[in-house]
Structures are given as structure tokens and as C-alpha cells.
Amino acid sequence: MTETVPGPGRREQRKDDTRRALEEAALRRFATDGYDATSVDAIAADAGVSARTFFRYFPAKDDVFDMGREVRQAELRSAIRARRDLTDGEVVREAVLVMARGFAEDRDRVLLRQGAAASSVVLRGRIFDTFLSWEFLVARELGGTPEAEALAAAGIAVFRAAAARWVHEGGSLPDRVAAGFDALGVL
């Protein structure tokens, strides 16, 4: 007998849909009008909700731009813990490849984020902060040693470089990440 895992209920699905609609509306507005010129009221109107609803999902306007931070952190953590049979360098490579596959599934949203980030130093700062949070998480999961910190920094740098080329040139993000690790030769 096969057991099926139930999906999210209607209420959760509606909340996810609203959150996604707000994020997409914000990213489109940021990319076309600029971050500073975009109001929460305009984002909410584009998403078909009130500004009050916006603030139920995001504490501030720039919080829309989180790049799936917590989801990606969970992916990284899970991938690291699942592969502790490998060397630390191999673990970093595998974890970053898992994250790259997740991003590759949503290229349109990544492109929207890039266009939005071009409009604002605030949003570019959010990207940097997110990358740094992933780096800290990887280092902590590997034991927090100086060696772990170096491997984490190198792994996230490979992801950043591969993602930048992928955004501009297309192709496969996981393949670009793998090629970046191959170029380093140590991970």
C-alpha cells in the first residue's frame, strides 16, 4: 500500500500564492520603476491585495527581496547533513549544487531579481547579506573552523560567479557551478 503525503491545505496554498504574487509584483516594479520609486501601495495594488496585507507577509519593502533565503538555508543544511560521508570540500560542492538546481528551476524569477537589484544599492546589499548568510551556515555546519570558513566562502563564491554568467548567458546553472568547482581543483 502506497502512502501519499498530503500537500498544503487550501489556506496555506492561498497564503503561498499571495506571498508569491506580492514578490513578483515587487520585483517587476523594482525592475521597471526602481526600488526607491516603488511604494508598498503600488506593489499591493499590482498583486490585488491591500497594503495592510503586504505587511502581513513582509515587515518592510526590502524583505520581499530575500531570494528564498530560508528555503535555500534549509536546502544547504539538509544537503550537508546528508553527505557527511564525503570530505568537507566534496560536501560543499554537493550542497552548492543542490542549491543551484533549486535556483535553476526558477530562472525567470532570478532574472527579475537581477533587474530589480540593478535599481538599488539596498537590494544589492540584500543579495550580499543573503550570500553571507549561506556562507556562515555552511561554515557552521562544517564545524566552524577556519578551514570550514574558507571552504564555505569558496563554495558560495563559485555559486555567485556561476549564477552571474548563467543570468547573462543562459545554459545550465548546475553545470556552470560544477565547472566552477572543477576550475578550483580543490573542492
N, C-alpha and C positions, 0 to 999 in steps of 0.2 A: 504494500500500500504506500503510495507516494503522498507525502505530506506537503502541502503548499503553505508558503509563508504569506500571510495577508499583506497587501500593500497599504499605503497610508489611507486613512479614512477620508471621507469627503471633506470634513472640516480642515484636516491637515493639508489635503491636496489644494483646497481653496486658498489656504494661507501661503503655501508654496507658490501657487500661481500668482497671487498678489505680490509677493516679495519679488518674484522674477519680473513681473510687469513693471514694478517700480524701478528695479535695477536697470532694465532695458531702456525705459523712458529716460532715466537719468543719464545713462551712458550716451544715448542719442543726443540729448540736449547738450551735454558737456562737449561732445564732439563737434556739434554744429554751432552752438551759441557761445561756448566757453564756460568753464566752471563758474567763474565769478558772476557772469551774467545770467546764470540759471537759478531760478528760485525754486524752493520746495513746492510752492503752489503750482508752478508750471509742470514740474515733474509729476505731481499728484494728478493734475488735470489730464496729462498725457496718458497716465495709467488708469484713468477712470475712477479715481478714489479721491478722498479729501486729504488735505494737508495733515489733518489730525491722524488719519490712517497711516500716512507716511511715517509719522513719528512713533507709531506702534511697532513698526518694523525696523526703523533706523533712528538712533539717537541724534544724529546730525547728518547733514547733507553729504559729507565726505565718507561716511560709513557705508554708503551704497557701493563704494569702490573697494570692497575688501578682497576681491579676487578668489572668493571661496576659501579664505584663509583657514578657517576651522576645518572645513572638509579636507583640504589639502594636508593640514597638520595631521588629521586622523589617518589619511592615506599613508603619509610618511611613517608615522608611528607604527601602524599595523604592518607595513612592508618591512620595516627594520626588525620588528619583533618576530616576524615570520621567518626571517632568513639569518638567524644568529649562527647558523652552521657555516656561514661564509666568513671570510676575512672582513674587517671593518671597511676596507676600500670597496670590496665587492658588494657589501651591504648598502653602502651609499649609492653605488651605481644602480643597483636593483631598485632601491627606494625612489630615486630620482626618475628612473624610467617608468615606474608605476605612476608617479605624478604627471609625467609628460603624456602618458596615454590618456589620463583624465582630461588634461587641457586640450589634447588633440581632438577629443570628441566634441568640443565646443569652440571651434576656430572662429566662428562669426562673432561670438561674444568677446573673445580675445582681441579681435580686430577692433571692435567697438571700444574696448578698454584702452587700446593703444591710441586711437583717435582722441578719446577723452583726455588721456594723460598728456597728450601734446598741448592741451589747452591750459594746463595749470601746474605750477610748482607744487601745490598742495597734493594733487593726485599723484604726481611723480614721487613725492615723499611717502605717500601711502604705499606705492609699489615697493619702494626701498624698504619700508618698515615690514611689509609682508615677507619679502625675501629674507630679511634679517630674522624674522620670527621662525621661518622654516630652518634657517641655518642653526639657530640656537636649539631648536627642537632636535635636529639630527645630532648635534654635538652632545646634547644631554642624554639622548637615547644610547649613544655610543660610550657613555661613561664620563663625559665632561673633561677629559684630559686635553692637554694642549694638542696632542696628535688627533684626537677626535674633532677638536675645533678646526684644525687645518683641513681635515678630510671633509667636514661639513661645508666649510667655506668653498673649497674646490668644487664639491658636488653642486652646490647651488649656483656657483659661477658658471659651470658648464651648462646648467639649465638656462640661466639668463642669456648666455651667448647664443645657445641653440634656438631659444624662443625668439630672440631678436631677428635672427636670419629667417626663421620659419615664417614670422609675420610678414616680412618683406618679400620672401622668395617662394613660400609655399613648400610643398613636399611633405615629408613625414617628420613630425616633431620627435617621436621616439627614435627614429633613425638618426636625426641630427644630434640628439642627446648622446646616443651610443657612439657616434663618430667623435663627438667632443671628448668623451671619456677615453676612447681609443687614442686620440691625439695626445692626451696627457700621459698615457702609458703606465700610470702608477695605480690607477683605480680599476 
